[in-house]
């Protein structure tokens, strides 16, 4: 067993300050005699580095020295870095480039804080506790020797020397996966060997493979999971119907995007006396097919979620389930777990009932088709019966009620446009459009929110442990900073220091709706808030202003929903005697991490596609508007194409510009030209950086400022 300093630190940390002997520390590991000697030498070296303190001859305790910090290192493109401490009360530690040669971006390190010869403080890395990268995606370049691999991640600046000859069929410029055989030290770069040749980086399939490797996304299902999926019957049998209600005569329909294949949910409504509306939300009964601990379940947990890229998907479950027997396709029988709810004229839930059922979808509708019926009152391309059109209008009525109910209680609705990427026949991006959000989207969003909340309340009221979807209130300091930020746009927010309610922020979002700075303020508020996550403890959902919330409606593509299905199914048949679900808190942490991993991968592909669309348009001139202003420049959003890029302050040569933090603008010091959010500009695309996923623009008609006497000295003091 190859023990690391991190392994030893974890054992010592668990003792909570009580000194442990070397024998006590090593008793937690199964070690040979040679390994024990190595571990004891490692402990001694950690004492010398200040990570561990020796109390007596053979007693050790974690050092509480104020000048040693443990955290993750972030590498800047110019070579220096910062260590972000695990202790949130400590500031980031600056590390000069000369001390960064043996680390890579994301490594967990111990850094000693010392006085700098230039004044102030700086860090010196004394130990790498955990390596963030075992495999890296990069570009193969021949020579010197066997060749090198240049990492695709800009934060990994060091080229990797190959220890053996590259495969014979490899081409210069191919993307490869390289395994790190030896990490960098102060004298030597990293050394590695090629594990897999992905291929031409311009191939859309290779792009997906590269991102999947970078974020450690599973690409293939295990043989056991694949065989289990193939063994599942393609149609429902008579045995499957036992104990289920029959909803096959009900007008249930799916409403999804044009390219969707995994239909999790179907909906139906009916009007009842007194203006009430009954809602059925039928969700694919994935738990019927995926048993806990089975190969399918293990692979699904390893993924945590389906990952959606333009034109393709890495599904959580094999397609035999996700696009087959679990997908609520039209005109075929499917097993579902149903939430049936009744709402009054104000959108308040009066009752709810949950049960397994069998259904048959009457239609597969798209958002565009439903919006055409409800907004434009046109006939869509597909044939829709009068009964279905009538039901769609009732759905719209209920969605409006539910949205108004959420708004009254303080729920936050962020209006941030999403990109829609149109691919050509080769899978390359052809257009980037601003995705349309219609009443059809709102219908499904409101119905799914209502079902999720009803299930969480049902289980919570019975004290049944479950996996909640929680969103904790923002930190007070960030909220008051946001309040100050809003004041510069003449928008007031009243905040209570004891309890912050989302309704206090809701008014601010409404006040800027339709204004040029709306998008920036929405984004600023989002950055001020914590990330939603999964937890076994019910801490409420701040953004939705909900006291009790979970994810139930997407078990085909989200593992937490599958867990909630299992808990609900057991609750419906147990009559109060529940078999406890173990490890819910650990499961919440793991699935939250898997969710963030998927989101980061999806964002990277979208950023890459945006750059690819613009690659052949360098030199062209576009109409744009200012989307954001920062000390280093102006972000602009094009009107013709839904992309964003930067005008760096260094290219604004007509004046010396300074950032006005209070009013969030750049101000020219001599000519008093001002750049503020919403300003219309004419810009030229000057550079596309595929590696960094960045677009650089310059302002059209920019004339250099005349240099007055002594201007060199003055300009050196200005922020450029």
Residue pairs with C-beta under 8 A, 6 or more apart in sequence:
1 29
1 30
1 31
1 35
3 29
3 31
3 35
3 38
3 39
3 42
4 129
4 130
5 42
5 46
5 51
5 110
5 127
5 129
6 108
6 129
6 130
7 29
8 25
8 39
8 42
8 43
8 46
8 52
9 46
9 51
9 52
9 62
9 70
9 129
11 20
11 25
11 28
12 20
12 25
12 52
12 60
12 61
12 62
13 62
15 61
17 61
17 62
18 61
19 55
19 56
19 59
19 60
19 61
20 59
20 60
20 61
21 58
21 59
21 60
22 39
22 40
22 43
22 58
22 60
23 58
25 39
25 43
25 60
26 36
26 39
26 40
29 35
29 39
31 39
43 52
43 60
46 52
46 127
47 53
47 54
47 60
49 110
49 112
49 126
49 127
50 63
50 65
50 67
50 68
50 110
50 112
50 126
51 62
51 63
51 68
51 70
51 110
51 126
51 127
52 60
52 61
52 62
52 63
53 60
53 61
53 62
53 63
53 64
53 65
54 60
55 61
67 112
67 113
67 114
68 110
68 111
68 112
68 113
68 126
69 83
69 85
69 87
69 90
69 93
69 110
69 111
69 112
69 113
69 123
70 85
70 86
70 87
70 108
70 109
70 110
70 111
70 129
71 83
71 84
71 85
71 86
71 87
71 93
71 108
71 109
71 111
72 83
72 84
72 86
72 106
72 107
72 108
72 109
72 132
73 81
73 82
73 83
73 84
73 95
73 100
73 103
73 105
73 106
73 107
73 108
73 109
73 111
73 125
74 81
74 82
74 83
74 84
74 105
74 106
74 155
75 81
75 100
75 103
75 104
75 105
75 155
75 156
75 157
76 82
77 154
77 155
77 157
78 97
79 97
79 100
79 157
80 94
80 95
80 96
80 97
80 100
81 94
81 95
81 97
81 100
81 103
81 105
82 92
82 93
82 94
82 95
83 92
83 93
83 95
83 109
83 111
83 123
83 125
84 92
85 91
85 92
85 93
93 111
93 113
93 121
93 122
93 123
94 121
94 122
94 123
95 111
95 122
95 123
95 124
95 125
96 116
96 122
99 123
99 124
99 125
100 125
101 184
101 185
101 186
102 125
102 128
102 183
102 184
102 185
102 186
103 109
103 125
103 128
103 184
104 131
104 132
104 133
104 156
104 158
104 183
104 184
104 190
105 132
105 153
105 155
105 156
106 132
106 133
106 155
107 128
107 129
107 130
107 131
107 132
108 128
108 129
108 130
108 132
109 125
109 127
109 128
109 129
110 125
110 126
110 127
110 129
111 123
111 124
111 125
111 126
112 123
112 124
112 125
112 126
113 121
113 122
113 123
114 121
114 122
114 123
114 124
115 121
115 122
116 122
128 183
131 180
131 183
133 156
133 180
134 179
134 180
135 177
135 178
135 179
135 180
135 195
135 213
136 149
136 151
136 152
136 153
136 156
136 160
136 177
136 178
136 180
136 192
137 151
137 152
137 153
137 175
137 176
137 177
137 178
137 198
137 210
137 213
137 214
138 149
138 150
138 151
138 152
138 156
138 160
138 175
138 176
138 178
139 149
139 150
139 152
139 173
139 174
139 175
139 176
139 201
140 147
140 148
140 149
140 166
140 170
140 171
140 172
140 173
140 174
140 175
140 176
140 194
140 197
141 147
141 148
141 149
141 150
141 159
141 172
141 173
142 166
142 172
145 161
145 162
146 161
146 162
146 163
146 164
146 165
146 166
147 162
147 165
147 166
148 159
148 160
148 161
148 162
149 159
149 160
149 162
149 176
149 178
149 192
149 194
150 159
150 160
151 157
151 158
151 159
151 160
152 175
152 210
152 214
152 691
153 214
154 691
154 692
158 184
158 189
158 190
159 189
160 178
160 180
160 189
160 190
160 191
160 192
161 189
161 190
161 191
161 192
162 178
162 191
162 192
162 193
162 194
163 181
163 182
163 191
163 192
163 193
164 193
164 194
166 176
166 194
167 194
167 197
169 197
170 176
170 194
170 197
171 200
173 200
173 201
174 197
174 198
174 199
174 200
174 201
175 197
175 198
175 199
175 200
175 201
175 206
175 209
175 210
176 194
176 195
176 196
176 197
176 198
177 194
177 195
177 196
177 198
177 213
178 192
178 193
178 194
178 195
179 192
179 193
179 194
179 195
180 190
180 191
180 192
181 191
181 192
181 193
182 188
182 190
182 191
182 192
183 190
184 190
198 206
198 209
198 210
198 213
199 205
199 206
199 209
200 206
201 207
201 210
204 311
204 423
204 426
204 427
204 428
205 427
207 605
207 608
208 309
208 312
208 605
209 219
211 217
211 309
211 601
211 604
211 605
211 608
212 219
212 307
212 314
212 601
214 601
214 604
215 597
215 598
215 600
215 601
215 604
216 597
217 303
217 307
217 314
217 597
217 598
217 601
218 299
218 302
218 303
218 314
219 314
221 229
221 299
221 318
222 295
222 298
222 299
224 295
225 295
225 296
225 298
225 299
225 318
226 318
227 295
228 294
228 295
228 296
229 296
229 317
229 318
229 320
229 321
230 318
230 320
232 289
232 320
232 321
232 325
233 325
234 320
234 324
234 325
235 325
235 332
235 333
236 325
236 333
236 334
236 335
236 358
240 288
240 335
240 358
241 358
243 356
244 335
244 355
244 356
244 357
244 358
245 338
245 355
245 356
245 357
245 358
246 357
246 358
247 280
247 282
247 336
247 338
247 357
247 358
247 359
248 333
248 358
248 359
248 360
250 268
250 280
250 359
251 268
251 362
251 387
251 388
251 391
252 266
252 267
252 268
252 280
252 282
252 359
252 360
252 361
252 362
253 266
253 267
253 268
253 361
253 362
253 363
253 364
253 365
253 388
253 391
254 263
254 265
254 266
254 267
254 328
254 330
254 361
254 363
254 364
254 365
255 267
255 365
255 366
255 367
255 370
255 440
255 443
255 444
256 263
256 364
256 365
256 366
256 367
256 444
257 366
257 367
258 366
258 367
258 368
261 322
261 323
261 327
262 306
262 313
262 315
262 322
262 323
262 326
262 327
262 556
262 557
263 284
263 327
263 328
263 329
263 361
263 364
264 283
264 284
264 328
264 553
264 554
264 555
264 556
264 557
265 281
265 282
265 283
265 284
265 328
265 444
265 447
265 448
265 553
265 554
266 281
266 282
266 328
266 336
266 359
266 361
267 279
267 280
267 281
267 282
267 395
267 443
267 444
267 447
268 279
268 280
268 282
268 391
269 277
269 278
269 279
269 280
269 391
269 394
269 395
269 398
270 277
270 278
270 391
270 394
271 277
271 394
272 278
272 342
274 344
274 345
275 344
275 345
276 342
276 343
276 344
276 345
276 350
277 342
277 343
277 394
277 397
277 398
277 401
278 340
278 341
278 342
278 343
279 340
279 341
279 342
279 343
279 398
279 447
279 450
280 338
280 339
280 340
281 338
281 339
281 340
281 341
281 447
281 448
281 450
281 451
281 553
282 328
282 336
282 337
282 338
282 357
282 359
283 336
283 337
283 338
283 339
283 451
283 552
283 553
283 554
283 555
283 561
283 565
284 326
284 327
284 328
284 334
284 335
284 336
284 337
284 555
284 556
285 326
285 334
285 335
285 336
285 337
285 356
285 565
286 317
286 321
286 326
286 555
286 556
286 562
286 565
287 337
287 555
287 562
287 565
287 566
287 569
288 335
288 356
289 296
289 321
289 325
289 326
290 296
290 297
290 300
290 317
290 321
290 562
291 297
292 566
296 317
296 318
296 321
299 317
300 316
300 317
300 559
300 562
301 559
301 590
301 591
303 314
303 315
303 316
303 559
303 594
304 316
304 558
304 559
304 590
304 591
304 593
304 594
304 595
304 597
304 598
305 316
305 557
305 558
305 559
305 591
305 594
305 595
305 598
306 313
306 314
306 315
306 316
306 322
306 556
306 557
306 558
306 598
307 313
307 314
307 598
307 601
307 602
308 602
309 601
309 602
309 605
310 421
310 423
310 429
310 605
310 606
310 609
311 421
311 423
311 427
315 322
315 323
315 556
315 557
316 322
316 556
316 557
316 558
316 559
317 326
317 556
321 556
322 556
322 557
325 334
326 334
326 555
326 556
327 334
327 556
328 334
328 336
328 359
328 361
329 361
329 364
330 361
330 362
330 363
330 364
331 360
331 361
331 362
332 360
332 361
333 358
333 359
333 360
334 358
334 359
334 360
334 361
335 356
335 357
335 358
336 356
336 357
336 358
336 359
337 354
337 355
337 356
337 357
337 565
337 568
337 569
338 354
338 355
338 356
338 357
338 359
339 352
339 353
339 354
339 451
339 454
339 455
339 552
340 352
340 353
340 354
340 355
341 349
341 351
341 352
341 353
341 450
341 451
341 454
342 349
342 350
342 351
342 352
343 349
343 350
343 398
343 401
343 402
343 450
344 350
345 401
346 401
346 404
346 405
347 398
347 401
347 402
347 403
347 404
347 405
347 406
348 405
349 450
349 453
349 454
352 454
352 457
352 458
354 454
354 455
354 458
354 568
354 572
355 572
356 569
356 572
362 388
363 382
363 384
363 388
365 382
365 384
365 440
366 440
367 438
367 440
367 441
367 444
368 380
368 436
368 438
368 440
369 380
369 381
369 382
369 384
369 440
370 392
370 438
370 439
370 440
370 443
371 436
371 438
371 439
371 440
372 378
372 379
372 380
373 379
373 380
373 384
373 389
373 392
374 392
374 393
374 396
374 439
374 440
375 438
375 439
384 392
395 443
395 447
396 439
396 443
398 443
398 446
398 447
399 439
399 442
399 443
399 446
399 447
402 446
402 447
402 449
402 450
403 413
403 442
403 446
406 413
406 446
406 449
406 544
406 545
407 413
407 506
409 503
409 545
410 501
410 502
410 503
410 504
410 506
410 545
411 502
411 506
411 543
411 544
411 545
411 546
412 502
412 505
412 506
412 509
412 525
412 543
412 544
412 545
413 509
414 509
414 522
414 525
414 526
415 509
415 513
415 518
415 522
416 519
416 522
416 523
416 526
417 434
417 435
417 437
417 519
417 642
418 434
418 435
418 437
419 432
419 433
419 434
419 435
419 606
419 610
419 642
420 432
420 433
420 434
420 435
420 436
420 642
421 429
421 431
421 432
421 433
421 606
421 609
422 429
422 430
422 431
422 432
422 433
423 429
423 430
424 430
428 612
429 609
429 610
429 612
429 613
430 613
431 613
431 641
432 609
432 610
432 613
432 641
432 642
432 643
433 642
434 642
448 553
449 544
451 552
451 553
452 469
452 549
452 550
452 551
452 552
452 553
453 544
453 546
453 548
453 549
455 550
455 552
455 564
455 568
456 466
456 468
456 469
456 538
456 548
456 549
456 550
456 552
457 548
458 568
458 571
459 466
459 550
459 564
459 567
459 568
459 571
460 466
460 538
460 548
462 571
462 576
464 567
464 571
464 578
465 536
465 567
465 580
465 581
465 584
466 536
466 550
466 563
466 564
466 567
466 581
466 584
467 534
467 535
467 536
467 550
467 551
467 560
467 563
467 564
467 567
467 584
467 587
467 588
467 591
468 534
468 535
468 536
468 537
468 538
468 539
468 548
468 549
468 550
468 588
469 532
469 533
469 534
469 541
469 549
469 550
469 551
469 560
470 532
470 533
470 534
470 535
470 537
470 538
470 539
470 540
470 541
470 549
471 529
471 530
471 531
471 532
471 533
471 540
471 541
471 542
471 543
471 544
472 530
472 539
472 540
472 542
473 500
473 530
473 542
474 482
474 500
474 528
474 529
474 530
474 542
475 530
476 497
476 500
478 528
478 529
479 495
479 500
479 528
480 495
481 528
482 493
482 524
482 525
482 528
483 493
483 495
485 521
485 524
485 664
486 492
486 493
486 508
486 521
488 662
488 663
488 664
489 512
489 515
489 517
489 521
491 508
491 511
491 512
491 521
493 504
493 505
493 507
493 508
494 504
495 504
496 504
501 545
502 542
502 543
502 545
503 545
505 525
508 521
508 525
509 521
509 522
509 525
512 518
512 521
512 522
515 678
516 625
516 626
516 677
516 678
517 677
517 678
519 627
520 627
520 628
520 664
520 677
523 628
529 542
529 543
530 542
531 592
531 596
532 541
532 543
533 588
533 592
533 595
534 551
534 560
534 587
534 588
534 589
534 591
534 592
534 595
535 585
535 588
536 584
536 585
536 587
536 588
537 585
538 547
538 548
540 546
540 547
540 548
540 549
541 549
550 560
550 564
551 558
551 560
551 561
551 564
552 561
552 564
552 565
552 568
553 561
554 561
555 561
555 562
555 564
555 565
558 591
558 595
559 591
559 594
560 587
560 588
560 591
563 581
563 584
563 587
566 581
567 581
570 578
570 579
571 578
604 693
607 693
608 690
608 693
610 643
610 644
610 693
610 695
611 688
611 689
611 690
611 693
611 694
611 695
612 690
613 641
613 643
614 641
614 643
614 685
614 688
614 695
615 688
615 690
617 685
618 685
618 686
618 687
618 688
619 684
619 685
619 686
620 684
620 685
621 682
621 683
621 684
621 700
622 638
622 639
622 640
622 641
622 682
622 683
622 684
622 685
622 697
623 638
623 639
623 640
623 680
623 681
623 682
624 636
624 637
624 638
624 639
624 680
624 681
624 682
624 683
624 697
625 636
625 637
625 639
625 678
625 679
625 680
625 681
626 634
626 635
626 636
626 675
626 676
626 677
626 678
626 679
626 681
627 635
627 636
627 637
627 644
627 677
628 634
628 635
628 677
629 635
629 659
629 664
629 665
629 666
629 675
629 676
629 677
630 659
631 649
631 659
631 719
632 646
632 648
632 649
633 646
633 647
633 648
633 649
633 650
633 651
633 652
634 646
634 647
634 649
634 666
634 675
634 681
635 644
635 645
635 646
635 647
636 644
636 645
636 646
636 647
636 681
636 683
636 697
637 643
637 644
638 644
638 645
638 683
643 695
644 695
645 685
645 694
645 695
645 696
645 697
646 694
646 695
646 696
646 697
647 681
647 683
647 696
647 697
647 698
647 699
648 696
649 657
649 666
649 719
649 720
650 720
651 698
651 699
651 702
652 666
652 668
652 699
652 702
653 702
653 703
653 704
653 705
654 668
654 671
654 673
654 702
654 703
654 704
654 705
655 668
655 669
655 670
655 671
655 673
655 705
656 668
656 669
656 670
656 705
656 714
656 715
656 718
656 720
657 666
657 667
657 668
657 669
657 675
657 718
657 719
657 720
658 666
658 667
658 669
658 718
658 719
659 665
659 666
659 719
660 666
660 667
663 676
664 676
664 677
665 674
665 675
665 676
665 677
666 674
666 675
667 673
667 674
668 674
669 718
670 705
671 705
681 699
681 700
682 699
682 700
682 701
683 697
683 698
683 699
683 700
684 697
684 698
684 699
684 700
685 695
685 696
685 697
686 696
686 697
686 698
687 694
687 695
687 696
688 694
688 695
688 696
689 695
689 696
